[in-house]
Amino acid sequence: MKVVVAGGTGVIGRVVVERARRRGHDVTVLSRGSGHDLRRSRAGLDDALAGAHAVLDLTNGVTLSARAAVRFTTTVTRRLL
C-alpha cells in the first residue's frame, strides 16, 4: 500500500513512517526537508500523492493564536485534498 505522510519527519511522523515501512508499505514523506512546504505551495504534491492509498496529515503549526491554527490546518488540508 502506498502511504503518504505529511509531517513525516516530526516526532510522531518519524514513528509512523518507520512502523509503516516495517510493515511493508511504500511510504512517501512530505516535509519541508523533502521540498514540500504545505503552508506555502502545492508544488510537487500531485506527483507525491499520485497512486496513494492513504494520506496521513501529521503536520502542525506552532502558535498560540486560534485564528492562525485554523488558517494553518485549513490551508494544509486543502492542499492535500
Beta strands, then each sheet from edge to edge (+ up, - down):
strand 1: 2-6
strand 2: 26-30
strand 3: 54-57
sheet 1: 2+ 1+ 3+
end
